[in-house]
């Protein structure tokens, strides 16, 4: 009868150890989430700052001469593999004259189709 109390003591120790373990796990998970949020916020700020710096460095409007050279090179590249190169180039240059917004290659490919 003297040893009956030891069962209660060992159960109490096990429950205390389990609570302590849960607290450690909760603290660890919370710490990891907090560190991840801080890293994500820092990365976001850095990306935003770099984007602003690049916007300032790149001129907004291109000169017309550079645009013409770029579009003529693009037309030549797109028509280089076609069977009727002259017809392809005249069609695309006429489309560019009608709608100067067609500066993207995919837009020109859609016109050529």
Secondary structure, DSSP 8 states (H G I E B T S, - for coil): -TTHHHHHHHHHHHHHHHHHHHHHHHHHHHHHHHHHHHHHHHHHHHHHHHHHHHHHHS-SS--HHHHHHHHHHHHHHHHTTSS-HHHHHHHHHHHHHH-TT--SHHHHHHHH-
